[in-house]
Amino acid sequence: MVMRAVKRIQGEHNPKPRLPITFQVLGRICNSLRAGVFSTFTDCMLETACTVAFFGFLRCGEFTVSKHFDSTVNLSVTDVEILDSYAILHLKTSKTGPFRNGVNPLFVKENGSALDRDFFIRSLRHVLDICGYNSSFYNDHSFRIDASTSAGSVNIQDHLIKTLGRWTSDSYCRYIRISKDTIRKAQKSLTLSNNI
């Protein structure tokens, strides 16, 4: 913690940018997977995981497992509630719940094991490379970055963005990327206001 503070004060920062998975990038990922990258099963599972991650503002750890599936922590099929025109995904927030037998992971690989973070990131980067993107600039936060940016660009109120991404502080602001063109338009609007 002290080292991070020192680096922040000295102006050091992560030299490698984290790019967002934008709606356009997500579309290209889905199209590549539909054309066939891995097996039919894996392509379909990865497309679904990417889509759920984007629209759910999910952290990678919220839909993948680190080592072994634990139904008290990891997403399960029973955590999805499908209604008439939408679905609700119930995220688990603590490890204190009782162990539930017979629960299946929400995302599974062809061998039946739960989708793990390493497999997901490796597969995502492979598909990004196929799409012509430099996959080294994308990481497990890339879905959250553009979900926040997209929400802000369609004027979703800040408190709703915070709620959608399950942020307890204003740290979600770090994820919102504002284009130079948007900043220029905002400055122009400011100069045209009646107050100046």
C-alpha positions in Angstrom: 0.0 0.0 0.0 2.8 2.4 0.9 4.6 1.6 -2.4 1.5 2.4 -4.4 1.2 5.7 -2.6 4.8 6.5 -3.3 4.5 5.6 -6.9 1.3 7.7 -7.2 3.1 10.7 -5.6 6.1 10.3 -7.9 3.9 10.1 -10.9 4.7 6.5 -11.9 1.8 4.7 -13.5 1.1 1.4 -15.3 2.9 1.9 -18.7 0.6 -0.6 -20.4 -2.9 0.8 -21.1 -6.0 -1.3 -20.4 -8.2 -1.1 -23.4 -12.0 -1.6 -23.1 -14.0 -4.3 -24.7 -16.3 -1.9 -26.6 -19.6 -2.8 -28.1 -17.9 -2.9 -31.5 -15.1 -5.2 -30.1 -17.7 -7.4 -28.5 -19.5 -7.7 -31.8 -16.3 -8.7 -33.6 -15.5 -11.3 -30.9 -19.0 -12.8 -31.2 -18.8 -12.9 -35.0 -15.4 -14.6 -34.9 -16.7 -17.2 -32.4 -19.8 -17.8 -34.5 -17.5 -18.4 -37.5 -15.6 -21.0 -35.5 -12.5 -20.6 -33.4 -12.4 -23.5 -31.0 -15.1 -26.1 -30.8 -18.8 -25.3 -31.3 -19.4 -25.8 -27.6 -16.5 -23.6 -26.5 -17.3 -20.9 -29.0 -20.9 -20.7 -27.8 -19.9 -20.8 -24.1 -17.3 -18.0 -24.6 -19.7 -15.8 -26.6 -22.3 -16.2 -23.8 -19.7 -15.5 -21.1 -18.4 -12.4 -23.0 -21.9 -11.0 -23.5 -22.9 -11.6 -19.9 -19.7 -10.0 -18.7 -20.2 -6.9 -20.8 -23.9 -6.3 -20.0 -23.5 -7.4 -16.4 -20.5 -5.1 -15.8 -18.9 -8.2 -14.4 -15.4 -8.6 -12.9 -13.7 -11.7 -14.4 -13.7 -13.3 -10.9 -17.5 -13.0 -10.8 -18.1 -15.4 -13.6 -15.0 -17.6 -13.7 -13.4 -19.7 -11.0 -9.8 -19.4 -9.8 -9.1 -23.1 -9.2 -12.1 -25.2 -8.3 -15.9 -24.5 -8.5 -17.4 -23.6 -5.1 -21.2 -23.2 -5.3 -21.2 -20.9 -2.3 -19.0 -18.4 -4.1 -19.1 -19.0 -7.9 -22.0 -18.4 -10.3 -24.3 -21.4 -10.7 -27.1 -22.2 -13.1 -29.5 -21.6 -10.2 -28.3 -18.0 -9.9 -30.0 -17.1 -13.2 -33.7 -16.1 -13.1 -35.2 -15.9 -16.6 -38.3 -13.6 -16.8 -40.4 -12.6 -19.8 -38.1 -10.1 -21.4 -35.0 -10.2 -19.3 -32.9 -12.2 -17.0 -31.6 -11.6 -13.5 -28.2 -12.8 -12.5 -27.9 -13.2 -8.7 -24.2 -12.7 -7.7 -22.9 -14.3 -4.5 -21.1 -11.9 -2.3 -19.7 -14.0 0.5 -18.4 -17.4 1.3 -20.6 -17.7 4.4 -23.6 -19.4 2.7 -24.1 -23.2 3.3 -22.7 -25.6 0.7 -25.3 -26.6 -1.8 -24.9 -30.1 -3.3 -26.0 -30.7 -6.9 -25.4 -27.2 -8.1 -23.8 -26.7 -11.5 -21.5 -23.9 -12.6 -23.0 -21.3 -14.9 -20.2 -21.5 -17.5 -18.5 -24.9 -18.1 -15.8 -26.1 -20.5 -16.3 -29.0 -22.8 -14.7 -31.4 -20.2 -17.4 -30.4 -17.7 -15.2 -28.3 -15.4 -16.1 -24.8 -14.5 -14.8 -21.9 -16.7 -11.6 -20.8 -15.0 -10.1 -17.3 -15.3 -6.9 -18.4 -17.1 -8.7 -20.4 -19.8 -11.1 -17.4 -20.3 -8.4 -14.8 -20.6 -6.2 -17.0 -22.9 -9.2 -17.8 -25.1 -10.4 -14.1 -25.2 -6.9 -12.9 -26.1 -6.7 -15.6 -28.9 -10.0 -14.4 -30.4 -8.9 -10.7 -30.1 -5.7 -11.6 -32.0 -7.9 -13.2 -34.7 -10.0 -10.0 -34.9 -6.8 -8.0 -35.5 -6.5 -6.4 -32.0 -3.4 -6.3 -29.9 -4.6 -8.6 -27.2 -1.8 -7.6 -24.8 -3.7 -4.4 -24.2 -6.9 -6.2 -22.9 -7.3 -7.8 -19.5 -10.0 -9.0 -17.2 -11.3 -5.4 -16.5 -11.8 -4.6 -20.2 -15.5 -5.5 -20.1 -16.2 -3.3 -17.0 -14.3 -0.4 -18.6 -16.5 -0.1 -21.6 -19.7 -1.0 -19.8 -19.1 2.0 -17.7 -18.1 4.2 -20.6 -21.1 3.0 -22.7 -23.5 3.7 -19.8 -22.1 7.2 -19.4 -22.3 7.9 -23.1 -26.0 7.2 -23.2 -26.5 9.5 -20.2 -27.2 6.8 -17.6 -27.0 8.7 -14.3 -23.8 8.2 -12.2 -25.6 6.5 -9.3 -27.1 3.9 -11.7 -23.7 3.2 -13.2 -22.3 2.8 -9.7 -25.2 0.4 -8.9 -24.9 -1.6 -12.2 -21.2 -2.2 -11.6 -21.7 -2.9 -7.9 -19.2 -0.2 -6.9 -19.3 1.0 -3.3 -17.1 4.1 -4.0 -16.6 6.5 -6.8 -13.8 4.2 -8.2 -16.0 3.5 -11.2 -15.0 6.9 -12.6 -11.6 5.4 -13.3 -13.2 3.1 -15.9 -15.1 5.7 -17.8 -13.1 6.8 -20.9 -14.0 10.1 -22.4 -13.0 10.8 -26.0 -11.3 14.1 -26.9 -14.2 14.8 -29.2 -16.6 14.6 -26.3 -14.4 16.8 -24.2 -14.2 19.3 -27.1 -18.0 19.3 -27.5 -18.5 19.8 -23.7 -16.1 22.8 -23.8 -17.9 24.3 -26.8 -21.3 23.9 -25.0 -19.8 25.6 -22.0 -18.7 28.6 -24.0 -22.2 28.8 -25.7 -24.0 28.9 -22.4 -25.9 32.0 -21.3 -23.9 32.2 -18.1 -20.7 33.3 -19.9 
